[in-house]
Amino acid sequence: MSIAQNPLSVEVTLPREDVALIAVEGYLDVDTATEFQHHLANQLHHGRRHFLLDLSSVPFMDSSGMNIILRVYQQARDIPGSVHIISPAPAVLRILELTGVSITVPVSGSVEEALARVDAFEGEQGGQDSPQA
Amino acid sequence: MSISEQPHDSGEGEAPPAPASPPVRSESPADPTDDGPAPDRSAPSASPVGRLAATVERLRREVRAAQAEAEGRALVELAKGVLVERLQCGPAQAARQLMELAEQAKVTPLELAVEVINQAARDRMSEVTDAFLAATSETAEPVVDSAAVRLRAAESGALAADDTQAVADSLLQQALLPLGAVAVAIWAAGPDGSLTLAGSAGFSPVEAARWRYVPPDVVTVARRGLTERDGQWITSLAATGLPSIGRHQHPDGGRAALPAGTGGRVHGVLEIVWPTPTDPQPARIARQLEALAELCAHTLETYTLRQGSVSDPRVMPDAAELMDLADGLHDPALVLVPHLDDSGHLVDFRIQHVNGRFLDPAGRPRAVINGALLLEAYPMAAGDSELFQRVERVHATGEPFRAQRMNLTALVDQVPLSAVADISISRHGSGVLLLWRIEDETARLASLLQNAQRLGRIGGFEENLLTAEITWNGQLFDLYGRSPSSTPVPLEELPAHAHPDDTVAIRRFLRTVLHQRRSASTAFRLQRPDGVTRHIRVVAEPVLDTDGRLFAVRGAYQDISAQHWTEVALAATRDQLAHTEQQATERNRLTLQLQHAIMPPAQAPLQVPDLQVAVRYRPAETEQLVGGDWYDAVVLPSGMVLVCVGDVAGHGIEAATSMVVLRNALRGLAVTGAGPGQLLSWLNIVAHHLTGAVTATAVCGLYDPARHTLRWARGGHLPPVLVRDAEAAPLPLVKGILLGAVPEASYEEAELQLEPGDTLLMYTDGLIERRDRSVEESLRHLLTTARAAPRTLDQQLDRLLTYSRSDTDDDTCIVGIRVG
């Protein structure tokens, strides 16, 4: 029902070769989570290390959506890479904070901010270059 | 046949007569309609000159006389030849003998010659002439002599002629002109039904050329004659509207078209033209003409041979091909070849071959039918069914015959059985292919029923109770394991053949049928003499006579052994299914029992000074949704009180198991005296390393009874709600990620100073979760409900559950503590 009424739209652009900017539009719930996950898995498969999730057009997200974010977070961390959430709506931000996901997955106000965090991460990694277990 | 060789015999005796005749005849065919070339051409221009016409007529008569004389001489020579052979004398002696006999018999030598030939030949022509002579002598017609002579003369001419054209001339001159006919056409029939003008006399050459070929399916007089066994007799051509050769010359004239056949095979048609309307010919004339038609056939036989279009009909080079064809057909097929008697007449057809589909209606093996004569194998074929006649016709004309739903009569064990069949008969070379498809509905249904009974293993019976006569079908003997020749078992004696345990059921069945006279059925175990036990269902109905008295019972036995075992198997499957269902139910019940065992819905109150603790656990209504919610409230050895709620993602036994692990782990960890943040950090490690990547949320607090303080932390869980002075508010959202998502995590702690009367509520999201609302909205509702504080903590928790606006059927846990 939510598919018909609020189909999920996922648009992927590549600000850099190993950075996928994924703009999501629609409800991230049990009905759309799988589709969202396929997009992320596809990008992982193509060697992206950093995932910028633009959730500004996601009015609602439930635990299914959150689990997808946690999963891509764990996968990116092993590469090593990173996951960033950009401009979540208040309700979504609330969930992220409630579940503590925002502690692990940084929330940025804009794409530029997120890219800056990616740079910082890269710099950090360049110094250490040892993936966390 | 025998006649045709005789001219050679006689020809040696005295040479001149036989060769002499053809040149005379050959004059007329050159211009049949006009009598003689020269005089006739001048006739139209000199029409007034009657003398010339008279001369023409005289010349014509002379020609005819010469011709007749020549023919007569030929016949006399023929008769002499016969006498030479019979009397074993020389030709001269034979000639003298003939003259003497003629004198004695007071007939002309020519007539006597015909008599001699007739006696020697004994062929169809003889019959005709004899009958003719007999008939004419009765009516004392004066033309007796000439008729017989005429026919023989025509025959002689026809046989001596080497082509059909000559035959046509001869026939017209010798036999037909005296009958008033003016023209004759001899048609050769092609295998495709076409007609070729093989010879004609009395028509203009142009007209003859125009009609040299008539394609198949064009209905003409001749074509009609081909298909009519007894020929086509037309009083006036105009009345029929049929086209034919010479119609413009003689539009109103009578016509006759006669099939010309030998040995049962029609080779063509003899068509005779009268100038004026002609009544149907008397029988004797008709027979004469038929005889002439037969004469034509002999020539036509040769004619077709010369054309090379059809091979010799007497041999069958194509029989093998026809058999192959028959074998490839899906209908019963017989390959028939004509069977001729010694004189070349068709008397029957030999069944050369029957194909694999062929089933004899009388049930005889194929080998018996193969090679038999059609009428011997199927005597009834000659009867009303007309099958034989149809075959004969097709063989004669080559025109295929097809009929649907034709009545056939077959003699089966001396009993004529009628069957309806689709029939197809066609001629191929000299063979005939006969196909039939028996369409008898009842026979088909009977066979169907028989097969159904066999497949369904149904045995039928009928018992006459007055005569004690019992009829069983073959299947029933099989069912009983008895030979078909043994005595059937009466219904009354059934118990003796059944398993003793089934006796009661059988007695009840018998009582219903025989006493109460109602249809009944029962199932029993039949114990056969061979020691085999079969599960049998018997169905029977009483048959009452007109007075309502029972006089017979009929019914059927069905072997339901296979069905029985299917049912047994089905029952076993059903049991297994039920078992599986039960297992599933038990799993769910186990989950619930687990929940209950760990978290009794009503817990014994904790003995803590100045603190009330209440817990509520409401499992999901749908059993399989019972999942991983947990609560705990326990006094630790240190005197501190551990309160917590948690929620493992997912449902069912796996979630419940994880819940047990986390709950017990937390209890164990809490004994160490570590703070809530540290406890959750450890608990996160436990969750992360649980199989199946479990995530869970939890809120955990340690209440210090001495200081009335609560130190707490949360892992992705809703923060506790504090109800103080009719105000309800959630505690701040201290940082802490849900358990199990990351390998290591730290959890922020907060401390709350509680006052007397304060109530603190911890709950799982089953209490507030709604699909259509945000957490905020749901929480606001909860706070409103929580604010209206009833007297006791238990009442408050009950109220929260009651007024919960959750619309998801989810587990719900609430832990409440009240200071005071």
Interface residues (C-beta under 8 A of the other chain):
Chain A: F60 S63 N67 L70 Y73 Q74 A91 R94 I95 E97 L98 T99 G100 V101 I103 T104 A133
Chain B: A649 T695 T697 R714 G715 G716 H717 L718 L733 K735 G736 I737 L738 A741 V742 P743 A745 S774 V775 E776
